[in-house]
Amino acid sequence: MPNLLVIAHAPLASALRQVAEHTFPDCAPTLTVLDVHPGMCADDVEAAARALMEKAGQPEWLVLTDVFGATPCNGALRLAGEQVQVLSGVSVPMLWRTLCYAGRNPLTELARRAVQGAVSGVTATPPLPPDE
């Protein structure tokens, strides 16, 4: 079962952990978070994330970041590989979908479920008019 790491600008990662603990208290132990504070560079993020991952002792990780191209994501992308999948654009629906399926899916399927959660979590009410 892959572990989940959220890397985001402070205090978003910690706030998402609180949401996870509130909604899915049994799944929260598989969730690790890293708040990126002002002044941290991608090297700092990578080092801190590697330390957290090593401490957990789990080889497979799904890493969720907030903004593609920003420092949290840039540090996370250095971790990407066969056993580490990185997705950007973390949201509550993405996190919840991930936590719901974390114990039942291999890494690639879990990543697909996370993306599904993000996409289906965006709605407009009333629906937006079609593009012209």
N, C-alpha and C positions, 0 to 999 in steps of 0.2 A: 504494500500500500504506500503510495507516494505521500510525502509530507508536503505541507503547504507553507510557503514563505511569502509574506506581503512586505514589499519594500516601497515606502512612499514618503513624501515630504511630511515632516512632523506637523501635527500629531495624527495624521490620517491613518497610518498603519496601526497605531494603538487604538484609535477610535474604532476601526474595523474589527479589531480583536474583541472589543467590548460588545459590539453588535453580534459577533459570532458567539460569544459566551452567553449572551442574553437569549439568543434564539436556538442555538445548538450546543448546549453545555457539554454533551457527551463527545462532540466532535472537536471542541476547542483545543484539546491537548495536541492534536496534529497540526495546529496552527502556530507558526513562529512569525514574529513581526520585527521589522527594523524601521524605526523612524529616522529619516535623514534630516539632520539639522543643518542650518545655515553654516557655511564654511566647510562642509564635507565635500570632498571631490569623489569622482568615480572610483579612484584607488581606495579611498577610505570605505566606501560602500561595499566594494568587492571584498575587502579584507574582513569587514565586520560580518558580512553575509557568510563568507566561508567559515568563520569562527562559529557562528550560530549553527550552520549546517553540520560541521564536524562534531559539535557538542551533542547534537541530536542523534548522530550516528546512523542516519538513514541515507541510503545512496540515491534514491529517487526523489526529485523535488519538482513541484509546480510552483513557479515564482510569479507572483502577480505584482505589477508595478503600476504607478498612477499615470504618468505621462510619457509617451514615447519620445525619446530624444533628450529628456531631462536627466539630471544626475542619478536619481534612483534607478531609472531604466538603464542608463549607460553602465552603471556598476553591475547591474543584474545580467546584462547581456554578456558580460565576461564570464559568467558562470554557465551559460547555455552549452548544452552538449547532449550526448545520447541519454543521459539520466537526469538532465535538468532542462525543463521547458519553461520559457519566459513568455508571459503575456502582458501587454500593457493595457491601460484603461480600466483598472480595477474599479468595481462598483459593488454595492451591496448585493444586487441580484447575481452578479458573477460569483461573489464570495459564497452566497447561500447555495447556489447550484453546485459549486465545488464541494462544499461541506456535505451536501446531501449524497453525493456520489463518491466521496473520497475512498471509502472502504471497498468499493465494488468494481473499480475500473483500473486498468493499467494507465500509465502516465499519458499516453497520447489520447486515449478516450476521455480521461479526466479533463485534459486541456480543451477538447471539443465541447464537452459539457459546460465548461466555464465560459467559453465564447458564446454558446447558446444562451446561457443565463444573461450575459451582458446584452446581447441583441434583443432577446425577448423582454428584457427588463425596461426597455425604452418604449413608452407609449405616449401618444398625444390624444387628449380628450378636450374638445371633440377632435376627430381626425383632421389632420392638415389637408388643405386642398391640394390636388395634384400639381406638379410643376407645369409651368406653361412654357 
